Each structure stands twice: as structure tokens, then as C-alpha cells.
Amino acid sequence: QQYLDNGFTGLDKKGGYYRDENPELLAFLDATSLAADRHASQQTAGFRSKSISAPLDGSAGRRARRESLFVSHKLSNDEQSADVVTVKRRVKAAIAELGVGYLDLASVHSPATDRERRSASYRALIELRDAGFVRAVGVCNYGVGPLREIAETIGREDNGYLNLPAINQLELSPFNEHSDAVRYC
């Protein structure tokens, strides 16, 4: 089991999707919303999906089903912006279209933009977390350089609160170990 700083546990099973034309998606989401461990991840590239909220339809048990489903969203390079307000609007629009009320995890999908966009996008996610729209903030594919950038610019606010990523999702294999990033984290 994995534990995030938002108190959610039980991420042993994971299902992510890119496009939702697959007729098996609704069956997967329905099954995962009733299973002991579940995680549905929306990865965007200029589209949104309402499919995640389908298993939550109906008032009876909706809250219990939502609380048992871990929903994450990755902010694509195209969605990143130097304007914090723009990023917040995009994430709130994704929450509304998904029909979930909040995200358990929102991540900046890639550091392959400029420093200004990365910083503003991450700061927007922190502000959304502090406002209750997002429970945890993370990054994906970040090496030591972009991680240090967060630590130096956003990692510690004036109140001393630590705003480091809750997670850094990396592809790991015997041929791609990311040893430096793993050690740094």
C-alpha cells in the first residue's frame, strides 16, 4: 500500500486511460468503484472525459462511492501556463466535467516547458489544494533539476509550510533507473 499526505490509502490497483472511446472503460470504472483498491487517472491532451463520473451517478451511495475512488489528473504541457488563474480555471473545468467535486491528486505531467510555466502551474495546483479542490499535488517525469526548482521557489512558503510534491511519478526499469531523482526524493 502507498500513503499520500491526504490520508488516502490503498493504491495497489491502478487503471489509467488516455482516450475513453474504449467500451470497456465504463465497466472498469464501475468495477473499480466497488473494489477494495482503485485508482482512475485522467491524462489529458486537449480533451476531457465525463466517463469517470458515470459509476457515481445516482444519489444513493454516491458519496461513499466517490470517497472510495482515487481520481487523479495530469496537467499536460499545453495546459500549463505562466498565469496561475488560467491553470486554476483549467483544473476546475476538468473537475466539473468529470463530475467528481475534487481531485485526489493533480500533477504537472512534464517539466518540458519553461521555468515560468512550470512554477506558475505548480503554484496553481498548491493553491487549489489549499482551497480544497485538490487533495495532493505531484509531478511526473521530474529529474533533480526541476525538483530543486520547486524546492527553491515554491517548496517553502512564508509560513514555513512545505509544498514539495506528494509524488514524482517516474517510469522505472532496469534500463531507465532515474537513480539521481530517486535518491533526491
Backbone as CSV, one residue per row, in Angstrom:
resi,resn,N_x,N_y,N_z,CA_x,CA_y,CA_z,C_x,C_y,C_z
1,GLN,0.831,-1.183,0.000,0.000,0.000,0.000,0.869,1.236,0.000
2,GLN,0.337,2.287,-0.607,1.016,3.571,-0.616,0.165,4.549,0.163
3,TYR,0.789,5.501,0.801,0.074,6.502,1.571,0.458,7.883,1.064
4,LEU,-0.519,8.715,0.807,-0.274,10.100,0.416,-0.564,10.990,1.610
5,ASP,-0.082,12.211,1.570,-0.288,13.120,2.693,-1.742,13.564,2.851
6,ASN,-2.610,13.145,1.929,-4.026,13.499,2.058,-4.822,12.411,2.768
7,GLY,-4.154,11.363,3.249,-4.812,10.326,4.012,-5.363,9.184,3.196
8,PHE,-5.328,9.254,1.870,-5.872,8.184,1.036,-4.880,7.037,0.984
9,THR,-5.377,5.829,1.159,-4.509,4.652,1.107,-5.078,3.651,0.126
10,GLY,-4.298,2.625,-0.167,-4.803,1.511,-0.956,-4.692,1.690,-2.446
11,LEU,-3.517,2.023,-2.938,-3.345,2.225,-4.369,-2.697,1.009,-5.025
12,ASP,-3.081,-0.171,-4.598,-2.478,-1.375,-5.153,-2.895,-1.625,-6.592
13,LYS,-4.105,-1.248,-6.965,-4.596,-1.442,-8.327,-4.716,-0.076,-8.973
14,LYS,-4.328,0.007,-10.227,-4.376,1.298,-10.915,-4.863,1.092,-12.327
15,GLY,-5.708,1.988,-12.779,-6.124,1.983,-14.167,-6.095,3.389,-14.689
16,GLY,-5.332,3.621,-15.711,-5.298,4.929,-16.311,-5.816,4.838,-17.734
17,TYR,-6.231,5.958,-18.292,-6.693,5.943,-19.665,-6.337,7.257,-20.336
18,TYR,-6.224,7.181,-21.629,-5.897,8.373,-22.409,-7.115,8.835,-23.183
19,ARG,-7.739,7.968,-23.904,-8.970,8.267,-24.642,-10.058,7.329,-24.124
20,ASP,-11.283,7.807,-24.087,-12.320,6.983,-23.480,-13.297,6.389,-24.486
21,GLU,-12.894,6.188,-25.734,-13.755,5.521,-26.694,-13.841,4.020,-26.426
22,ASN,-12.964,3.508,-25.598,-12.930,2.091,-25.272,-14.204,1.711,-24.507
23,PRO,-15.014,0.793,-25.024,-16.263,0.425,-24.347,-16.018,-0.275,-23.010
24,GLU,-14.795,-0.759,-22.780,-14.500,-1.427,-21.523,-14.233,-0.439,-20.384
25,LEU,-14.069,0.861,-20.701,-13.743,1.834,-19.671,-14.836,1.921,-18.611
26,LEU,-16.086,2.039,-19.028,-17.157,2.157,-18.043,-17.237,0.913,-17.158
27,ALA,-17.037,-0.247,-17.757,-17.039,-1.477,-16.949,-15.888,-1.457,-15.954
28,PHE,-14.709,-1.004,-16.400,-13.562,-0.896,-15.491,-13.867,0.062,-14.347
29,LEU,-14.385,1.246,-14.692,-14.656,2.237,-13.655,-15.734,1.753,-12.700
30,ASP,-16.752,1.086,-13.230,-17.798,0.553,-12.371,-17.224,-0.490,-11.420
31,ALA,-16.390,-1.373,-11.939,-15.793,-2.420,-11.105,-14.839,-1.823,-10.079
32,THR,-14.026,-0.846,-10.492,-13.061,-0.281,-9.556,-13.733,0.553,-8.484
33,SER,-14.874,1.141,-8.798,-15.545,1.944,-7.781,-16.131,1.075,-6.683
34,LEU,-16.254,-0.210,-6.928,-16.779,-1.123,-5.920,-15.694,-2.009,-5.318
35,ALA,-14.501,-1.993,-5.876,-13.421,-2.861,-5.409,-12.747,-2.268,-4.173
36,ALA,-11.918,-3.071,-3.542,-11.222,-2.619,-2.341,-10.170,-1.561,-2.654
37,ASP,-9.492,-1.675,-3.780,-8.450,-0.730,-4.167,-8.754,-0.213,-5.555
38,ARG,-8.653,1.107,-5.746,-8.978,1.654,-7.047,-8.318,3.009,-7.281
39,HIS,-8.003,3.241,-8.551,-7.384,4.499,-8.953,-7.693,4.718,-10.427
40,ALA,-8.361,5.787,-10.726,-8.621,6.153,-12.118,-7.869,7.441,-12.403
41,SER,-7.076,7.418,-13.442,-6.240,8.568,-13.773,-6.663,9.131,-15.110
42,GLN,-6.897,10.425,-15.152,-7.208,11.078,-16.416,-5.976,11.808,-16.886
43,GLN,-5.531,11.456,-18.058,-4.386,12.111,-18.673,-4.931,12.876,-19.863
44,THR,-4.796,14.168,-19.868,-5.429,14.957,-20.917,-4.459,15.380,-22.001
45,ALA,-5.003,15.552,-23.164,-4.262,16.122,-24.292,-5.284,16.860,-25.141
46,GLY,-5.856,17.912,-24.584,-6.814,18.723,-25.309,-8.223,18.162,-25.309
47,PHE,-8.550,17.259,-24.400,-9.920,16.751,-24.305,-10.252,16.473,-22.857
48,ARG,-11.519,16.321,-22.581,-11.993,15.990,-21.245,-12.903,14.773,-21.349
49,SER,-13.088,14.088,-20.251,-13.954,12.923,-20.250,-14.911,12.971,-19.076
50,LYS,-16.171,12.701,-19.348,-17.168,12.608,-18.292,-17.328,11.169,-17.819
51,SER,-16.598,10.255,-18.422,-16.790,8.839,-18.138,-16.488,8.441,-16.705
52,ILE,-15.612,9.164,-16.049,-15.268,8.809,-14.676,-16.469,8.937,-13.763
53,SER,-17.337,9.912,-14.018,-18.462,10.133,-13.117,-19.621,9.166,-13.351
54,ALA,-19.604,8.412,-14.446,-20.711,7.503,-14.743,-20.991,6.503,-13.621
55,PRO,-19.982,5.850,-13.035,-20.276,4.914,-11.957,-20.765,5.589,-10.689
56,LEU,-20.667,6.914,-10.629,-21.087,7.638,-9.439,-22.514,8.139,-9.534
57,ASP,-23.137,7.989,-10.720,-24.486,8.503,-10.916,-25.466,7.872,-9.945
58,GLY,-26.475,8.632,-9.596,-27.487,8.174,-8.648,-27.151,8.687,-7.262
59,SER,-28.139,9.144,-6.530,-27.873,9.752,-5.233,-27.529,8.735,-4.154
60,ALA,-28.107,7.555,-4.214,-27.867,6.562,-3.164,-26.433,6.054,-3.232
61,GLY,-25.673,6.328,-2.215,-24.308,5.826,-2.130,-23.288,6.598,-2.937
62,ARG,-23.687,7.694,-3.576,-22.755,8.453,-4.417,-21.530,8.916,-3.629
63,ARG,-21.756,9.483,-2.455,-20.628,9.996,-1.664,-19.677,8.870,-1.262
64,ALA,-20.216,7.771,-0.826,-19.366,6.642,-0.425,-18.572,6.119,-1.619
65,ARG,-19.224,6.031,-2.787,-18.509,5.554,-3.979,-17.411,6.536,-4.378
66,ARG,-17.679,7.848,-4.324,-16.662,8.843,-4.688,-15.494,8.790,-3.713
67,GLU,-15.781,8.681,-2.449,-14.712,8.651,-1.461,-13.855,7.397,-1.587
68,SER,-14.386,6.366,-2.219,-13.618,5.132,-2.374,-12.885,5.070,-3.719
69,LEU,-13.049,6.089,-4.548,-12.397,6.130,-5.851,-11.316,7.208,-5.833
70,PHE,-10.107,6.858,-6.188,-8.993,7.805,-6.232,-8.897,8.347,-7.656
71,VAL,-9.141,9.635,-7.823,-9.145,10.253,-9.144,-7.970,11.225,-9.240
72,SER,-7.135,10.999,-10.256,-6.001,11.901,-10.460,-6.088,12.534,-11.845
73,HIS,-5.442,13.668,-11.977,-5.444,14.419,-13.230,-4.025,14.914,-13.479
74,LYS,-3.553,14.725,-14.698,-2.235,15.213,-15.076,-2.396,16.445,-15.966
75,LEU,-1.781,17.520,-15.553,-1.806,18.767,-16.303,-0.796,18.661,-17.442
76,SER,-1.280,18.617,-18.669,-0.406,18.443,-19.832,0.435,19.703,-20.079
77,ASN,1.434,19.583,-20.934,2.257,20.742,-21.284,1.405,21.862,-21.867
78,ASP,0.410,21.505,-22.685,-0.472,22.516,-23.278,-1.323,23.223,-22.230
79,GLU,-1.640,22.539,-21.141,-2.463,23.135,-20.084,-1.647,23.985,-19.120
80,GLN,-0.343,23.811,-19.103,0.498,24.632,-18.238,0.489,26.068,-18.746
81,SER,0.599,27.009,-17.821,0.579,28.417,-18.191,1.393,29.225,-17.185
82,ALA,1.888,30.359,-17.617,2.575,31.278,-16.715,1.571,32.044,-15.860
83,ASP,0.282,31.895,-16.166,-0.784,32.575,-15.437,-1.467,31.588,-14.481
84,VAL,-1.297,31.789,-13.194,-1.860,30.901,-12.176,-3.382,30.780,-12.322
85,VAL,-4.050,31.895,-12.583,-5.520,31.893,-12.704,-5.967,31.001,-13.865
86,THR,-5.266,31.047,-14.971,-5.605,30.213,-16.130,-5.499,28.734,-15.785
87,VAL,-4.443,28.352,-15.115,-4.263,26.949,-14.726,-5.374,26.520,-13.772
88,LYS,-5.688,27.356,-12.803,-6.748,27.021,-11.843,-8.092,26.837,-12.559
89,ARG,-8.373,27.700,-13.530,-9.624,27.563,-14.290,-9.660,26.241,-15.056
90,ARG,-8.527,25.863,-15.650,-8.465,24.615,-16.418,-8.692,23.400,-15.523
91,VAL,-8.085,23.398,-14.360,-8.256,22.262,-13.453,-9.683,22.226,-12.905
92,LYS,-10.234,23.369,-12.555,-11.625,23.414,-12.081,-12.589,22.956,-13.173
93,ALA,-12.296,23.297,-14.429,-13.136,22.833,-15.539,-13.060,21.312,-15.665
94,ALA,-11.877,20.753,-15.475,-11.734,19.290,-15.523,-12.521,18.638,-14.401
95,ILE,-12.467,19.200,-13.216,-13.231,18.666,-12.065,-14.717,18.703,-12.374
96,ALA,-15.186,19.821,-12.913,-16.611,19.963,-13.233,-17.040,18.971,-14.306
97,GLU,-16.236,18.823,-15.351,-16.595,17.892,-16.422,-16.554,16.444,-15.963
98,LEU,-15.632,16.139,-15.076,-15.571,14.783,-14.532,-16.716,14.526,-13.562
99,GLY,-17.266,15.582,-12.994,-18.380,15.440,-12.068,-17.985,14.825,-10.741
100,VAL,-16.746,15.098,-10.287,-16.276,14.443,-9.064,-16.165,15.374,-7.872
101,GLY,-16.247,16.673,-8.042,-16.197,17.590,-6.914,-14.787,17.980,-6.488
102,TYR,-13.871,17.045,-6.521,-12.477,17.312,-6.169,-11.600,16.235,-6.789
103,LEU,-10.307,16.514,-6.856,-9.331,15.534,-7.333,-8.508,15.061,-6.146
104,ASP,-8.213,13.780,-6.110,-7.357,13.264,-5.052,-5.898,13.640,-5.299
105,LEU,-5.514,13.709,-6.569,-4.144,14.071,-6.932,-4.170,14.834,-8.242
106,ALA,-3.491,15.965,-8.278,-3.276,16.705,-9.522,-1.770,16.831,-9.698
107,SER,-1.294,16.507,-10.899,0.138,16.511,-11.161,0.467,17.336,-12.395
108,VAL,1.651,17.936,-12.376,2.202,18.547,-13.572,2.853,17.402,-14.333
109,HIS,2.363,17.120,-15.533,2.740,15.905,-16.249,4.187,15.884,-16.730
110,SER,4.749,17.037,-17.034,6.089,17.038,-17.606,6.794,18.357,-17.311
111,PRO,8.106,18.303,-17.084,8.852,19.544,-16.907,9.332,20.132,-18.233
112,ALA,8.850,19.602,-19.353,9.345,20.002,-20.681,8.735,21.308,-21.168
113,THR,8.568,22.249,-20.253,8.145,23.605,-20.609,9.191,24.549,-20.014
114,ASP,8.916,25.831,-20.013,9.876,26.763,-19.428,9.643,26.921,-17.927
115,ARG,10.631,27.457,-17.241,10.591,27.592,-15.777,9.367,28.391,-15.298
116,GLU,9.030,29.459,-16.007,7.899,30.300,-15.607,6.584,29.511,-15.644
117,ARG,6.361,28.746,-16.697,5.131,27.938,-16.807,5.095,26.829,-15.754
118,ARG,6.236,26.168,-15.563,6.284,25.099,-14.543,5.964,25.658,-13.164
119,SER,6.589,26.779,-12.817,6.398,27.384,-11.494,4.958,27.829,-11.274
120,ALA,4.407,28.552,-12.227,3.035,29.050,-12.089,2.037,27.890,-12.043
121,SER,2.261,26.874,-12.859,1.355,25.722,-12.880,1.387,24.982,-11.543
122,TYR,2.583,24.775,-11.013,2.701,24.086,-9.725,2.089,24.928,-8.606
123,ARG,2.343,26.234,-8.636,1.762,27.127,-7.624,0.229,27.091,-7.692
124,ALA,-0.323,27.060,-8.899,-1.785,26.986,-9.050,-2.325,25.708,-8.411
125,LEU,-1.639,24.593,-8.608,-2.084,23.334,-8.001,-2.004,23.396,-6.480
126,ILE,-0.981,24.040,-5.952,-0.865,24.217,-4.498,-2.041,25.050,-3.988
127,GLU,-2.368,26.123,-4.692,-3.493,26.968,-4.281,-4.813,26.200,-4.351
128,LEU,-4.971,25.362,-5.375,-6.179,24.530,-5.471,-6.230,23.519,-4.324
129,ARG,-5.075,22.990,-3.950,-5.024,22.081,-2.794,-5.458,22.816,-1.530
130,ASP,-4.908,23.991,-1.320,-5.226,24.764,-0.120,-6.695,25.174,-0.070
131,ALA,-7.337,25.293,-1.239,-8.756,25.667,-1.312,-9.684,24.449,-1.283
132,GLY,-9.119,23.240,-1.276,-9.944,22.033,-1.173,-10.361,21.401,-2.482
133,PHE,-9.910,21.916,-3.610,-10.261,21.331,-4.911,-9.385,20.123,-5.250
134,VAL,-8.225,20.062,-4.643,-7.248,19.006,-4.873,-6.736,18.561,-3.510
135,ARG,-6.600,17.258,-3.319,-6.114,16.771,-2.026,-4.596,16.672,-1.951
136,ALA,-3.943,16.354,-3.056,-2.483,16.243,-3.077,-1.977,16.733,-4.427
137,VAL,-0.757,17.275,-4.427,-0.138,17.807,-5.630,1.139,17.027,-5.909
138,GLY,1.323,16.658,-7.176,2.511,15.907,-7.548,3.075,16.362,-8.874
139,VAL,4.104,15.664,-9.298,4.742,15.904,-10.587,5.007,14.554,-11.243
140,CYS,5.274,14.584,-12.531,5.605,13.377,-13.277,6.839,13.666,-14.123
141,ASN,7.709,12.697,-14.180,8.881,12.776,-15.052,9.843,13.894,-14.682
142,TYR,9.869,14.287,-13.417,10.763,15.354,-12.978,12.099,14.774,-12.537
143,GLY,13.165,15.342,-13.095,14.507,14.998,-12.659,14.916,15.907,-11.505
144,VAL,16.170,15.811,-11.112,16.666,16.572,-9.968,16.574,18.083,-10.204
145,GLY,16.902,18.545,-11.406,16.857,19.986,-11.689,15.490,20.605,-11.447
146,PRO,14.432,20.098,-12.093,13.102,20.657,-11.858,12.610,20.454,-10.419
147,LEU,13.031,19.374,-9.759,12.649,19.171,-8.355,13.302,20.227,-7.466
148,ARG,14.569,20.519,-7.726,15.248,21.579,-6.964,14.593,22.934,-7.218
149,GLU,14.178,23.141,-8.450,13.492,24.387,-8.809,12.254,24.584,-7.930
150,ILE,11.479,23.526,-7.743,10.292,23.604,-6.880,10.718,23.900,-5.447
151,ALA,11.713,23.175,-4.954,12.164,23.354,-3.574,12.653,24.780,-3.325
152,GLU,13.324,25.355,-4.308,13.895,26.693,-4.143,12.869,27.808,-4.318
153,THR,11.884,27.624,-5.178,10.961,28.722,-5.486,9.593,28.602,-4.821
154,ILE,9.110,27.387,-4.645,7.752,27.194,-4.143,7.730,26.285,-2.919
155,GLY,8.770,25.522,-2.753,8.799,24.472,-1.734,8.504,24.917,-0.327
156,ARG,8.912,26.104,0.056,8.660,26.568,1.416,8.088,27.982,1.351
157,GLU,6.871,28.101,1.786,6.208,29.406,1.789,6.599,30.177,3.050
158,ASP,6.140,31.408,3.152,6.475,32.264,4.296,6.067,31.653,5.634
159,ASN,4.977,30.890,5.625,4.504,30.286,6.868,5.291,29.036,7.241
160,GLY,6.283,28.667,6.435,7.105,27.504,6.728,6.508,26.192,6.259
161,TYR,5.308,26.233,5.669,4.645,25.012,5.214,5.383,24.448,4.006
162,LEU,5.616,23.178,4.023,6.358,22.531,2.949,5.422,22.201,1.789
163,ASN,5.725,22.690,0.606,4.892,22.489,-0.576,5.575,21.617,-1.615
164,LEU,6.349,20.656,-1.171,7.020,19.760,-2.101,6.024,18.763,-2.669
165,PRO,6.301,18.183,-3.832,5.359,17.224,-4.432,5.111,16.021,-3.526
166,ALA,3.849,15.602,-3.472,3.490,14.395,-2.722,3.990,13.153,-3.447
167,ILE,4.171,13.282,-4.766,4.591,12.143,-5.583,5.352,12.652,-6.802
168,ASN,6.331,11.865,-7.243,7.003,12.108,-8.517,6.877,10.805,-9.297
169,GLN,5.945,10.769,-10.217,5.709,9.548,-10.997,6.769,9.451,-12.083
170,LEU,7.554,8.385,-12.014,8.628,8.158,-12.979,8.492,6.779,-13.586
171,GLU,8.884,6.660,-14.833,8.988,5.342,-15.452,10.309,4.737,-14.985
172,LEU,10.238,3.618,-14.307,11.443,2.946,-13.828,11.556,1.574,-14.475
173,SER,12.754,1.247,-14.893,13.038,-0.072,-15.460,14.526,-0.326,-15.279
174,PRO,14.988,-1.541,-15.546,16.430,-1.785,-15.443,17.247,-0.903,-16.380
175,PHE,16.625,-0.415,-17.441,17.326,0.415,-18.414,17.093,1.905,-18.199
176,ASN,16.212,2.248,-17.287,15.848,3.641,-17.029,15.576,3.777,-15.534
177,GLU,16.632,3.894,-14.753,16.502,3.848,-13.296,16.251,5.205,-12.641
178,HIS,16.574,6.280,-13.294,16.435,7.620,-12.698,17.068,7.665,-11.308
179,SER,18.229,7.068,-11.168,18.889,6.941,-9.856,19.028,8.268,-9.135
180,ASP,19.408,9.323,-9.860,19.597,10.622,-9.219,18.287,11.178,-8.661
181,ALA,17.203,11.066,-9.432,15.902,11.560,-8.961,15.374,10.722,-7.800
182,VAL,15.554,9.417,-7.882,15.110,8.531,-6.794,15.863,8.869,-5.507
183,ARG,17.175,9.045,-5.618,17.977,9.418,-4.435,17.548,10.766,-3.887
184,TYR,17.309,11.717,-4.768,16.925,13.073,-4.346,15.592,13.057,-3.595
185,CYS,14.661,12.269,-4.095,13.336,12.206,-3.449,13.436,11.542,-2.100
